[in-house]
Amino acid sequence: MDKVKEQAASAASAAKDAAAKGQAKVGEVQAKRGADGVLRQLGLAAYLQTQNRAPASTDSDIEKYIETLKAYESEHGELSAEDSPSS
């Protein structure tokens, strides 16, 4: 009976570890999607500036996007061209 209890405890521990790893991966994916959205907004703001169609708040928006990306990089590592989808 002790052996069965030990195996059950071991299985429960393995399941908890797998669940924790799964949660961490979900968190990473959500953070990456958030960074992708900020990068898109930054690109759109830069494009609108080059076309002289940017609203007056664009400069402050760009600063906000850059600060958000810096915070992402400090937590998740540097962004790189390899992170972006191929054209």
C-alpha positions in Angstrom: 0.0 0.0 0.0 2.9 2.4 0.7 4.2 1.8 -2.7 0.9 2.7 -4.3 0.8 5.9 -2.2 4.4 6.8 -3.2 3.6 6.3 -6.9 0.4 8.4 -6.6 2.4 11.2 -4.9 5.0 10.9 -7.6 2.4 11.1 -10.4 0.7 14.1 -8.7 4.1 15.9 -8.4 4.8 15.2 -12.1 1.4 16.5 -13.1 1.9 19.7 -11.0 5.3 20.3 -12.7 3.8 19.8 -16.2 1.0 22.2 -15.4 3.4 24.8 -14.1 5.5 24.5 -17.3 2.4 24.8 -19.4 1.3 27.9 -17.5 4.7 29.5 -18.0 4.6 28.7 -21.8 1.1 30.3 -22.0 2.5 33.4 -20.3 5.4 33.6 -22.7 3.1 33.3 -25.7 0.7 36.0 -24.3 3.7 38.4 -23.7 5.0 37.8 -27.2 1.6 38.6 -28.7 1.5 41.8 -26.6 4.9 42.8 -27.9 3.9 42.0 -31.5 0.9 44.3 -31.1 3.1 47.1 -29.7 5.5 46.6 -32.6 2.7 46.9 -35.1 1.4 50.1 -33.4 5.0 51.5 -33.5 5.3 50.7 -37.2 2.0 52.3 -38.0 2.9 55.4 -36.1 6.2 55.6 -38.0 4.5 55.1 -41.3 1.9 57.7 -40.7 4.7 60.2 -39.7 6.4 59.6 -43.0 3.1 60.2 -44.9 2.4 63.4 -42.9 -0.8 61.9 -41.6 0.2 61.3 -38.0 -2.0 62.8 -35.2 -0.3 65.3 -32.9 0.0 62.7 -30.1 2.2 60.4 -32.3 5.6 61.5 -30.8 4.4 60.7 -27.3 2.7 57.5 -28.5 6.0 56.4 -30.0 7.9 57.1 -26.7 5.2 55.0 -24.9 5.6 52.1 -27.4 9.4 52.2 -27.0 9.2 52.1 -23.2 6.8 49.2 -23.4 9.2 47.3 -25.6 12.1 48.0 -23.4 10.1 46.6 -20.4 9.3 43.5 -22.5 13.0 43.0 -23.4 14.1 43.4 -19.8 11.7 40.6 -18.8 11.8 38.3 -21.8 15.1 39.0 -23.6 16.0 41.1 -26.6 13.8 41.2 -29.6 15.4 40.3 -32.9 14.6 40.2 -36.6 14.3 36.4 -36.3 11.3 37.0 -34.0 9.3 38.6 -36.8 7.3 36.6 -39.3 8.9 36.2 -42.8 7.7 38.4 -45.6 
